[in-house]
Amino acid sequence: MFNKNIFAERLRVLRTTSNLNQTQLGEIAGISQFAVSKIEKAQRAASIEVLCALADYFDVSLDYLVGRSDDPARH
C-alpha cells in the first residue's frame, strides 16, 4: 500500500543527502518548488511520471520510494 508519509520522508532525506533544494528537485521532476514542498509535507501525492523521474534520478526502486519496500536497490 502507498504511504504518503513514508514517501514524503524518504523524498526529503534523498533530496537533502543529495544536497538539493526544493527548487532544484522540482526542476529535475518537472514540478514546482511549491509542489515539492507539499509532497514533502505529505499534503499532495505525486503523479506516476513524477514518481518515475524521482526514482530514476535517485537510482532507487519505486517500491522503496513509496514505502512498499525497505530495500532501495532496483531489481
N, C-alpha and C positions, 0 to 999 in steps of 0.2 A: 504494500500500500504506500502511496505517496505521502510523505510527511513534510509539509511546508516548513516546519520549524527546523528539522534536520537539514533540509536543503538550504534554508537561509543561513544557518550556522556554518555549514560546510562551504558555501559560496563565500561568505565573509572571510573565513580562515584561508581559503585558497587565494582569494584576492589579496589579502594583507601579507601573506607569506611570499607572494609574488611581487610585492612592492608596487601594487597598482592602486590608484584611487578609483572611486566610483565612476568618474567621467571616463577614464581610460578603459575600464571594463565595459562600460556602455558602448564605447566605440568598437571594441572587439566583438561584442554580441549584437551590435546593431540596434541598441535601445538607448534611451536617455539616462542621464545620471539619476534623475528622479525615479525612473523605473527600477534601476539597480537598488536604490535606497529602499523602495517599497518591497522589493523581493527580499532584501537582506533583513527586513523587519517582519517577514512572513505576512505582509499585508497584500501581496499580489503574487499570483502564480506566473510562471514563465511559459511561453509557447514552446512547442516541441522544437522549433527552429532555434530558439534561444538556448534551450537545454543542450541541443546537439553542438552548437557553437561553443558553449562553455565547456562541455566535456572534451571536445576536441582541443580547445586551447590549453586546458589544464592537464590533458592527457590522462583523464580518469574515465571510468565507466559511467554510463548513465545511471546504473543501479546504485553505484556509490554516491553519486551526486544527489540523488533524490532520496537516499536513506534506505534503499532496499537491500543494501549490502554494506558491510564494513570494510570490504576489500576494494581499494581504489584502482587496482590493476584492471586493465582491459583484457578481456578473454576472447 
